[in-house]
Amino acid sequence: MSPLKFIRPDLQAMQAYVVQTATGMVKLDAMENPYTLSPDLQAQLGARLGAVAVNRYPADRIEDLKHALADFVGLPAGHSLMLGNGSDELISLLSMACHLPGATALAPEPGFVMYALSAQFQGLHYIPVSLRDDFELDEAAMSAAIAQHQPAIVYLAYPNNPTANLWDAAVMRRLIAQVSAYGGWVALDEAYQPFSSATWLDEIKRDPEANAQVLLMRTLSKFGLAGVRIGYMLGRSEVIAQLDKIRPPYNVSVLNAECALFALDHAPEFERQAQAIRHERERMVAALSALPGVTTYPSQANMVLARFAGDEQVATRVFEGLRAEKVLVKNISKMHPVLHHCLRLTVGTPSENDQLLAALNNVLASL
């Protein structure tokens, strides 16, 4: 008798999401905020967490966090938000809610891998549509796929991971209108909003009717709380009320909620960190672009996409060379054809970025 008899065959055939080991490395592979809290803020946070009633299930403090987030984003009238254990859980819950017979989910690729994985886990058919070579949405291909499949969910990341760009807003408006016309949902993922010059929330506030089928997702991971795991989704109140029915009742711990409330109380400090990251991003782009055989692309996130001139294995050799120099980045050169020869570099602290640039100079000189 096989011990996997009752494990789904499609699940057995999937590859697990792998997290790289980063011990002893300059960690620039996961788009984390590299800044820690000051000793004073650490002490204040420790005191607050020490006073939390961890013997009780989360209750009122979770509602406090929802209200604080609503105030923080300026939640539009007629809208509500729900919390997730990171945005990963929200993506999974949305897939679960839309699992009707024959339902599909669609996303441009390359993109966040959890769109496809969550669809497959929940039994939805997944439709990928390739980006253009310039990393813009292929409107004709997207529109044709939407017309053919009428997906229950269309994911649009703004900005996108790993390409770090904001897509043409006019194209997005037309795709949202097409999906909305048959009652589908557009899940607009703003995980990297702290580093972006634009947010679709402004579009929702400007024209709520045109965006009535938009569900806006954000996370506090890039805000500076990747270890805390707080995501949130906002949409029309009657829709969020339905989606909230499948949310586990205690999916956000009271400790995580208290950390998030503390961060919102000190939002100016986290905005200073985001500003420093944005400044370092521009410095990195300029420095990388000056290196021979390196092409960079405009970024609205806390990462830089870099393409290396050479044969089809050059990105892998650069990746391995950096790892030998104790600098960990993300090799995405095999992730999708439009990412050939590419590495994704997280923006770190000035010191970390200097180490990356020095290591990269050494690696390129040895190729």
Backbone hydrogen bonds, N-H to C=O, Kabsch-Sander energy under -0.5 kcal/mol:
donor,donor_aa,acceptor,acceptor_aa,energy
5,K,2,S,-1.4
7,I,4,L,-1.9
8,R,6,F,-0.5
12,Q,8,R,-2.1
13,A,9,P,-1.5
14,M,10,D,-0.6
14,M,11,L,-1.0
20,Q,18,V,-0.5
25,M,22,A,-2.2
26,V,326,K,-2.7
27,K,25,M,-0.9
28,L,26,V,-1.0
28,L,328,L,-2.5
33,N,221,S,-0.5
42,Q,38,S,-2.8
43,A,39,P,-2.1
44,Q,40,D,-2.2
45,L,41,L,-2.8
46,G,42,Q,-2.6
47,A,43,A,-2.1
48,R,44,Q,-2.0
49,L,45,L,-2.8
50,G,46,G,-2.2
51,A,47,A,-1.0
51,A,48,R,-0.6
52,V,49,L,-1.3
54,V,52,V,-1.9
56,R,53,A,-1.7
62,I,59,A,-1.2
63,E,59,A,-1.1
64,D,60,D,-2.2
65,L,61,R,-1.9
66,K,62,I,-2.1
67,H,63,E,-2.3
68,A,64,D,-2.4
69,L,65,L,-2.7
70,A,66,K,-2.3
71,D,67,H,-2.2
72,F,68,A,-2.3
73,V,69,L,-2.4
74,G,70,A,-1.2
75,L,70,A,-2.4
79,H,76,P,-1.6
80,S,235,G,-2.5
82,M,233,M,-2.3
84,G,231,G,-2.8
86,G,84,G,-2.1
89,E,85,N,-0.6
89,E,86,G,-0.6
90,L,86,G,-0.9
91,I,87,S,-2.4
92,S,88,D,-2.0
93,L,89,E,-2.8
94,L,90,L,-2.3
95,S,91,I,-2.1
96,M,92,S,-2.3
97,A,93,L,-2.5
98,C,94,L,-1.6
99,H,96,M,-1.2
100,L,98,C,-2.3
103,A,100,L,-2.4
105,A,125,H,-2.6
106,L,153,I,-2.7
107,A,127,I,-1.9
109,E,129,V,-2.4
115,Y,112,F,-1.5
116,A,112,F,-0.5
117,L,113,V,-2.2
118,S,114,M,-2.5
119,A,115,Y,-1.5
120,Q,116,A,-2.4
121,F,117,L,-2.9
122,Q,118,S,-2.0
123,G,119,A,-0.5
123,G,120,Q,-1.0
124,L,119,A,-2.9
125,H,103,A,-2.2
127,I,105,A,-3.1
129,V,107,A,-1.9
131,L,109,E,-2.5
132,R,136,E,-2.8
135,F,132,R,-2.1
139,E,137,L,-1.3
142,M,138,D,-3.0
143,S,139,E,-3.0
144,A,140,A,-2.3
145,A,141,A,-2.3
146,I,142,M,-2.6
147,A,143,S,-2.5
148,Q,144,A,-2.2
149,H,145,A,-2.7
150,Q,146,I,-2.5
152,A,104,T,-1.9
153,I,104,T,-1.2
154,V,185,W,-2.5
155,Y,106,L,-2.6
156,L,187,A,-2.3
158,Y,189,D,-3.1
160,N,165,N,-2.3
164,A,160,N,-2.2
172,M,168,D,-2.1
173,R,169,A,-2.5
174,R,170,A,-1.9
175,L,171,V,-2.3
176,I,172,M,-2.9
177,A,173,R,-2.3
178,Q,174,R,-2.0
179,V,175,L,-2.5
180,S,176,I,-2.7
181,A,177,A,-1.6
182,Y,178,Q,-0.6
182,Y,179,V,-0.9
183,G,180,S,-1.3
184,G,179,V,-2.2
185,W,152,A,-2.8
186,V,213,Q,-2.5
187,A,154,V,-2.1
187,A,185,W,-0.6
188,L,186,V,-0.9
188,L,215,L,-2.4
189,D,156,L,-2.0
189,D,187,A,-0.8
190,E,188,L,-0.7
190,E,217,M,-3.3
193,Q,190,E,-1.6
195,F,192,Y,-1.8
196,S,193,Q,-1.7
202,D,199,T,-1.2
203,E,199,T,-0.5
204,I,200,W,-2.2
205,K,201,L,-2.4
206,R,202,D,-2.2
207,D,203,E,-2.8
211,N,207,D,-1.0
212,A,209,E,-1.5
214,V,211,N,-1.7
215,L,186,V,-2.7
216,L,214,V,-0.5
216,L,234,L,-2.4
217,M,188,L,-2.7
217,M,215,L,-0.5
218,R,232,Y,-2.7
220,L,230,I,-2.9
224,G,220,L,-1.0
224,G,221,S,-0.5
225,L,220,L,-2.4
226,A,221,S,-0.7
228,V,225,L,-1.6
229,R,225,L,-1.1
231,G,84,G,-2.5
232,Y,218,R,-2.6
233,M,82,M,-2.3
234,L,216,L,-2.7
235,G,80,S,-2.0
237,S,78,G,-2.7
239,V,236,R,-1.0
240,I,236,R,-2.5
241,A,237,S,-2.1
242,Q,238,E,-0.8
242,Q,239,V,-0.6
243,L,239,V,-2.4
244,D,240,I,-2.6
245,K,242,Q,-1.2
246,I,243,L,-1.4
247,R,244,D,-0.8
251,N,248,P,-1.4
253,S,251,N,-0.5
257,A,253,S,-2.4
258,E,254,V,-2.1
259,C,255,L,-2.2
260,A,256,N,-2.3
261,L,257,A,-2.6
262,F,258,E,-2.4
263,A,259,C,-2.3
264,L,260,A,-2.4
265,D,261,L,-2.1
266,H,262,F,-1.1
267,A,264,L,-1.3
269,E,266,H,-1.1
270,F,266,H,-1.3
271,E,267,A,-2.3
272,R,268,P,-2.0
273,Q,269,E,-1.7
274,A,270,F,-2.3
275,Q,271,E,-2.5
276,A,272,R,-2.2
277,I,273,Q,-2.2
278,R,274,A,-2.5
279,H,275,Q,-2.2
280,E,276,A,-2.5
281,R,277,I,-2.5
282,E,278,R,-1.7
283,R,279,H,-1.8
284,M,280,E,-2.9
285,V,281,R,-2.6
286,A,282,E,-2.1
287,A,283,R,-2.4
288,L,284,M,-3.2
289,S,285,V,-2.3
290,A,286,A,-1.0
291,L,288,L,-1.5
294,V,291,L,-1.5
295,T,307,R,-2.7
297,Y,305,L,-1.1
300,Q,164,A,-3.2
304,V,345,L,-2.6
306,A,304,V,-0.6
306,A,343,L,-2.6
307,R,295,T,-3.2
308,F,341,H,-2.6
309,A,293,G,-2.7
314,V,311,D,-1.8
317,R,313,Q,-2.2
318,V,314,V,-2.6
319,F,315,A,-2.7
320,E,316,T,-2.7
321,G,317,R,-2.4
322,L,318,V,-2.6
323,R,319,F,-2.3
324,A,320,E,-2.1
325,E,321,G,-1.0
326,K,323,R,-1.6
327,V,322,L,-2.6
328,L,26,V,-2.7
329,V,327,V,-0.6
330,K,344,R,-2.1
331,N,329,V,-0.5
332,I,330,K,-0.9
332,I,342,C,-1.0
333,S,342,C,-0.5
335,M,332,I,-1.3
336,H,332,I,-0.6
339,L,336,H,-2.1
340,H,337,P,-1.4
342,C,339,L,-1.8
343,L,306,A,-2.5
344,R,330,K,-2.8
345,L,304,V,-2.8
345,L,343,L,-0.5
346,T,28,L,-2.1
346,T,344,R,-0.5
347,V,302,N,-2.5
348,G,346,T,-0.6
353,N,349,T,-2.8
354,D,350,P,-2.2
355,Q,351,S,-2.1
356,L,352,E,-2.3
357,L,353,N,-2.6
358,A,354,D,-2.5
359,A,355,Q,-2.6
360,L,356,L,-2.8
361,N,357,L,-2.2
362,N,358,A,-1.9
363,V,359,A,-2.5
364,L,360,L,-2.9
365,A,361,N,-2.0
366,S,362,N,-1.0
366,S,363,V,-0.7
367,L,363,V,-0.7
367,L,364,L,-0.7
